[in-house]
């Protein structure tokens, strides 16, 4: 741990490549948490983040429902 440099930025990637993409899932969770924390001070940005996360969740739900289609890509 001592070899790690402090990060100034951390990038989230909420778009899943597969229904079980753990990095995308963790990114969506982080974005939701961040949005809830800033809700009182920046309602517009928090709302935009939550809308983005909801859209990505809908895509994952679609992938699960169309299991045979997304595997072809």
N, C-alpha and C positions, 0 to 999 in steps of 0.2 A: 504494500500500500504506500510505502514511503517514496517509491519511484514514480508515482502518479503526479502529474502536474495538475493544479487546480484548473477546472474548466470554466471558461467564461460563458460559453454557450453550449446548449445541449439540443440536438435536433431530434424531433419526433417524426415518425413516419407512420401515420395512422392507416394508410392504405394496405390492405392485406393482399398477399399474393395467393394465399390459400386460406381456407376457413380456420386452419389451426396455426396461423402465423403469430407466434408469441411476441415478436418485437412490435408488430402493429397493434396487438391487443394491449401491450404495456403502454405504448404511445397514446392510445385512446384513453386509457385510464389516467395517465399523467395529464393529458389535455383537459379531461373532465374535472380533475382535482384543481388544476390551475384556474379554470374558469369559475369554479365555485368560490375559490379564495378571493379572486379579484372582482367578483360580481358587484359588490357595493361601490367599488371605486371606478370600475370601467364596465358598466352594464352592456354597452354596445359590443365591445370586443369579446366579453365573456359569452354573450349570446351568439356571436359569430363562431366562436370556438365550439360551443355546444352543438350548433347546427351542423358544423363540419363533422364532428364526431358521430352525430346521429346518421348523417348521410353514409359515412363509412360503415357503420353498423348495419345499415340497410343493405349495403353491397355484400357484406359477409352473409347476411341472412339469405340473400338471393343465391350466393354461391352454394350454400348448404342445400337450398331447395332445388338447385339445378346441378347437382353433383356430377352428372354425366357431361354437362356442357363445359364447365370451367376446366376440367381435366384435359380437354382437347387443346387448350391454349398453351 
